[in-house]
Amino acid sequence: MSEVRLETERLVLRLPRLDDGPAAAEYLGDPEVMRFLGGQTVPPENASAVVEKWIQRWEIDGVGPFVLERREDGSFVGRSGILVWDDRRWTHSTFAEAGEHAQPELGWTLVRRFWRNGYATEAARAARDWARTERGLTGLISVVNPANVASQRVAERLGARPTGRVVELFDSGTADVWLHPEP
């Protein structure tokens, strides 16, 4: 995969690297952050395996989660980018495996100390625009737990609107499907 790097006013969005595991462990091990991401924390020794999955998504689909870094100091802020769901079972998949049931999702997750700074909206907007222009993706959704008010606000700021509900999301039960408008 060729290098993909995006810059916003305050953030750098770059491809994940294996050495991102220790930094990602901060949010992966935080119960408050993981509450709406399946509810299970990831022990620090397993964080690198999560990053490996991010890398594999990029290699297989040409899209995946970007690592977010603050431009001012290089701090690991979180991740934002495109995940692929198979909408028959609402499980993570690949474009090839899901075929016509592949549903690209724009997602975001931040380390808790960076919440409430507008970083999620800034990063998700950049990832969304890149996915549309560079990968030709349309029909982007965001899958948001109904109790996750902060992510609902991010989706609203991006112009998305709730259009349906998934009752049995594979790892976390009920979620609302937010559709992002086409440009």
N, C-alpha and C positions, 0 to 999 in steps of 0.2 A: 504494500500500500504506500503510495506516495505521501509525503508529508502534507498534512492539512493543519493549518494554523489560522485562527481568526482572532481579531483584536477588536475590542469595544473600547469605550471611553476608559473603563476601569479594569477590564479583565482581558486575559489571554485564554482562548479556548484552544487546546492542543490535543493531539492523540495521546492516549494513555501509554505509559511505559511500565515495565515490570517493577521498577523501583518506586512506583507510586503507592505500593501496598501500605507501608507504614503511615503515610499521610492519610490515605483513605480509611485506615483503621480508626481514626478519630470519630468519623461519623458512623461507620459500620458497627462500632461497638457502643454507640449511644442509644439507649432505649427510646429516648424522646424522638430522635431523628428516625429511627427504624419503626416506630409505632405504626406509620402508615405505609410501610414498605414490607409488609408481610409479618411485622411484629417481632421477628427474630433478629437478635444482634449477632454479629460475626466476631468470633474471638480474634485478637490481633494476629495470631499465627496463621489465620486463614484469609486475611485480607488480601494477600497477594493472589490467591486463587480467584477472588472476585475480579481483581484487575485483569487477570489472564482472560476471564470471560469477556470483559470489555474489549480487549485486544482481538479476541477471536471474532467477536461480532463485526468489528471493522474489517478483518481479513475476509470474512465470508460474505458480508452484505455491502461493504463499502460505506457503511454508516454505523454509528454506535455512539456511546457516550464520550463526549469530550471531557477532559480534565480541565477544571477552571482554576486559574491562578490570578491573584491580584497583580496588576501591572506594577504597582508601587513597590512591592516587596517580594513577589513570587510566592506568597502564601497559598497553600492548597485551600481552595474555597469549597469545592465539591465537584459535581458533575452535571452535565446537561447535554442532551443530544437525542438521537433517534434509537428507539427499541422497536423490534418487530414482534407483533402478537399474531397468533393464529386465532382468528375470531370465532372459530368453531368451538374451541375449548377454553379460550382466553388463557393460553399459556404462551410463554416466550418461545419464539421460533426464528426461522430464517425466511427470507423471501422465497427461496427454492422449496423448502419443506412445506410452507403454508400455501404456496401457489396463489390462486385467486382469493384465498382467505387471509392473505397477509395484510395486516393492518399496521402501518407505521405510527408510532406514538412519539410525540415530543414530551420528554420528561426532564426533571430537574430534581436535585437533592443537594442541600448545602450542609456543611459543618455548622453546628448550632451557633457557634460564636459569630457567624457571619449572617445570621438571620436578620431580617428587618432593615436591610441596607439597599434593597432593590437589585441585588446581584442576580437573583433567580430570574426575574423578568428580563434583565439586560442580557444574561447568558442565553436564556431560552429564545428570545427574539433573534439573536445572532445565529443560533443553531437552526432555528426554523427557516430563516431567510436563506441560509446556506443550503439546507436540505432541498428547498424548492428550486433555487437557481442552479446549484451544482449537481444535484442528484435527480432533479425533476420530480420530486415527490409531491403528491397532492393528497387531499383527504386526510391530512394530519389530525390526529386526535390527541388528547391527554386523558389518562385514566386517573381519576382522583377519588380518594375515599370521601364519602359524604361528610365526614366529621373534620376533614382537613381544610379548614377555612383559609389558612394561609395559601395553600396551593390553588384553591378556588379563586382567590384574589389575583394570583399570578395569571391564571388562565383568563380571567376577565380582562386584565390589563393588556393581554395579548389579543383580545377580541374574540376569544372562544366562548361558546355557549354550550350548556349541557343539552345533550340530545337523546340520551338514553341511559340505561342502568344495566350493569352486569351484576347478576346476583351471585354467581359463583366464580369470582376471579381466583385463579389457581392457588394463590398464596395468602389471600387476605379477605375473602368474602366479597361483600358488596362494594361496588365502585361506580361512580358516575362517569360517563363518556362525554367529554367536552370536544366539540368539533371546532377546529380553527378555520376561520374564513379564508377563502382563496383571495389572493391579491387582486 
